[in-house]
Amino acid sequence: MKRGQFPGMPGNMNNMMKQVQKMQKQMEEAQAKLDETEVTGSAGGGMVEAVVNGKKELLSVKIKPDVVDPEDVEMLEDLVVAAVSEAIRKADEMANTEMGKLTGGINFPGF
């Protein structure tokens, strides 16, 4: 048996390691791109909008003046939570889609 080969595994271990390293680099590049991508979530028919990046960090919140009612602060709080939650869900969805393209649906911890 040649060095770098295993019984029942066709091909060369070196080639497999190169492919794994290539995939890892592609995943790191995709993650960096995702981290910079901004995603918007909204609630109340667009009355509240939240923007997050691919790291799920909240970047901004926009509130239309019409929704600000001093008598109903709770509704505004709920709209902000809903908009942020939607933005985070969209960021997760985007990340899963992009990483799934590289991994063929295999889940790698940390990405």
N, C-alpha and C positions, 0 to 999 in steps of 0.2 A: 504494500500500500504506500502511495506517495505521501510525503509530508503535506499537511494541510487538508487532507481528505479524510472523511469519516465513512465507515461502512453504511451503505444504503443512502448516502447523500451524494448525488452526482455533482460534478463541477468542483471548483476550487474554492477553498475557504477564503482565500485572498479576495477573489471577486465578490463573494458574498459580503465581506467586510466593507469593501469599497462601496457597494450598493447601499448598505446600511448607513455609512457615513454620508453618502450623497443625499439619502432620504432625510437624515437628521438635519443636514444643512438646509434643505428645502423647507423643512418644517420650521426651523428657526427663522428663516427669511419670511415665511408666511405669517408666523406669529408676530414678528416685528411690524409687518404691514398691517395686520389686524389691530395691533395695539394703537396704531395711529389713525385708524378708521373711526369716524364718528357715526353714531346711530341715534335717531330721534324717536322718542315715544311721545304719544300725546293722550290726553284725556279730556272729557267734557267737550267733545266735538272740536278739539284744537284750542280750547280755552287755556290749557296748560300744556306746555311742551318741555320735555327734558332731553338733554343730549348727553350721551355717555360715549366713552371710547371703547376700543376692544378689550381693554383691561377692566372694563366695567366701572370706571371712575366717572363720577358725575361731573360734567364739564360746565353745564349751564341749565338754568330753569327759566322759562319765559311764562309769564302770567298775563293774560289780557285783562285790562282794567275792569271790564264788565263783570268778571267773575269775583271780584273783590267785594265782599259784603261783610261789613263789621258784625252784622247780626248772625252770620253763618260761617264763621271761621272754620268750623269742622269740615264743611263741604270742600273748602279750598284745600285743606290739609289732605283730605281723601283724594282729591284730584291730583295733587302733587305726588303722592305715594303711587297712585295708579300710573301716572305718566313715567315716573322713574322705573317702576316695575316693568312696564312695557318696553322701555328702552333697553333695560338689562336683558330681558327675554330675547329681544331682537339681536343684541350683541352676541348672546350665547348661540342663537340660531345661526348667525353669520359665521361665527368661529367654527361651529360643528360642521357646517357645509364646506367651508374652505379647507379645514383639516381633513375632512372625509375624502376630499378630492385627492389628497396626497397619500393617505393611509389606506384607502379602499375600505373605510369603515372600521378599521381596527383602532381601538381606543388605546392611546399611549398616555400613561399618567404624566402629568406636568405640561401637557399641550392642550 
